[in-house]
Amino acid sequence: MIKLHTNFGEITLELDEEKAPITAANFIEYVKDGFYDNTIFHRVIDGFMIQGGGFTADMQQKPTNATIKNEANNGLQNKTYTIAMARTPAPDSASSQFFINVSDNDFLNFTAPTSQGWGYAVFGKVVAGTEVVDQIKKVKTGSKNGHQDVPLEPVIIERAEIV
């Protein structure tokens, strides 16, 4: 279990190390390294997801470890309160950034081993703190440093810990 301590409250995550071993191990490594401490949820779209794990409160992108293999073909679905890896259009490009789905986002699921069909790898779910996720998804957003949907008041992951 991973606990994200945010300035909105705590979010507890249960990772699926059986179905997403590479992704879960990657996330745990970032947690152990303190990487997520004092990062923000930098992209918030109510009805879609809240994304974090890559930027400081002043929108500086943090240097990451190597990218990992996309495990979106593991059978896990992008359902409400699941956690998945963010990536660029390249299927195997995820590193530190993740998102928590705030609705059922079936269009993000794996459909085929093609650039269009790979989808986004779910690797766990929120098991406590759904009310915190629900608070975060409602924050006012705007543009900042060339990024859109950025919370106007920072939503900070003060620290992440293994529990």
Salt bridges, closest charged atoms under 4 A:
GLU10 OE1 - LYS3 NZ 3.51
GLU10 OE2 - HIS5 ND1 3.12
GLU14 OE1 - LYS125 NZ 3.85
ASP46 OD2 - LYS138 NZ 3.00
ASP106 OD1 - LYS79 NZ 2.93
ASP134 OD1 - LYS137 NZ 3.60
GLU161 OE2 - HIS5 NE2 2.71
GLU161 OE1 - ARG159 NH1 3.52
